[in-house]
Amino acid sequence: MTTSINAARMPMIWVVDDDPELRGLLREFLEKHGFEVRLFADGSQVEHRLARERPDLLVLDQMMPGDSGLVLCQRIRAAGDEVGIIMLTARNEPTDRIAGIERGADDYVGKPFVPLELVARIRSVLRRRTLRPPGAPMPETEEMQFGSFRIDFASRSLWRDAEKIALTTTEFAVLAALARNAHRPLTRERLVELARGPGADATERSIDVQVSRLRKLLGAGGDEQFIQTVWGYGYVFVPDAGGAAV
């Protein structure tokens, strides 16, 4: 399932947090910046509502009573749902942030945060869902076939034979950047720029995490057949690879 942004309406944001004061403050601030907002205190409310209504993006607290935001995020992605997800986390260690990305979050914001930063990150995720990655040379109508996989650039989706593989916006952007530069080694810095735009706030470590997740989706056990490591440099996409790493 994919979400699209209708220019004739305000984007719908669902805020999921067990702190009622924070929920209220976020609703007030986000509505002032042009968003419709719905508030939820826990994940069970969200899953029940998702069955009949679609937001454009979820702002999801990582640590909540009952099922954590990480568990909810993972369950949403496992169901093939590509709704935008930004994780809020009070735990600012890199490993905690990476945990959110590994489970399918598009971005994360550490608590405490400046509300304008959250607005900027929401807009960034929504833009990536409606615009093709910066610098993409291919028309959006093109597809790419490699092995048993097919990338559909128009629908921003990945298929294995007739099965659609669930990807986050960021995962697809990284895969598309690699595929559009097949056989051309890319540094991590350049991959960030192609996937997320010049000046994007992404670390080389986050790119490594995305590549690791893509490899697991493209082959058992983190197979490097298609996305190969160029040691001391970055990565290269080899659609006709025989399996040997660079």
SULVEN-V955994 format. One line per field, one symbol per residue. ss: DSSP state (A for helix, B for strand, O for the rest). psi: psi as a letter, one per 20 degrees, with the letter a starting at -180 (. if undefined). burial: 1 if it has 9 or more other ideal C-beta (glycine too) atoms within 8 Angstrom, else 0. A space follows every 10 residues. Layout:
ss->???
psi->???
burial->???
This chain:
ss->OOOOOOOOOO OBBBBBOOOA AAAAAAAAAA AAOOOBBBBB OOAAAAAAAA OOOOOOBBBB BOOOOOOOAA AAAAAAAAOO OOOBBBBBBO OOOAAAAAAA AAOOOOBBBB OOOOAAAAAA AAAAAAAAAA OOOOOOOOOO OOBBBBOOBB BBOOOOBBBB OOBBBOOOAA AAAAAAAAAO OOOOOBBAAA AAAAAAOOOO OOOAAAAAAA AAAAAAAAOO OOOOOOBBBB OOOBBBBOOO OOOOOO
psi->pqqqppiirp qppppoqioh ggggghgggh hhkkqqpqqq irhhgghghh iiqprhqpop phoqqcprhg ggghhghhjj pjqppppppi ojqhhhghhg ghjjqhrqpq qqqphhgggg hghgghghii qqqpjpiqqi iqrpppcjqp pohgilqpqo djppppqrgg gggggggghi kpjopprhgh ggghhiqpjq nqrhhhghgg ggggghhiqp kkpkghoqpo pjfcqqpnhk qiipq.
burial->0010100000 1111111000 0011111011 1000111111 1110111011 0000111111 1101001111 1111111000 1111111110 0000011111 1011111111 0010101110 1101110110 0010010000 0001010011 1110011110 0000111111 1111111111 1100110101 1111110001 0000011111 1111110110 0011111101 0001111110 100000
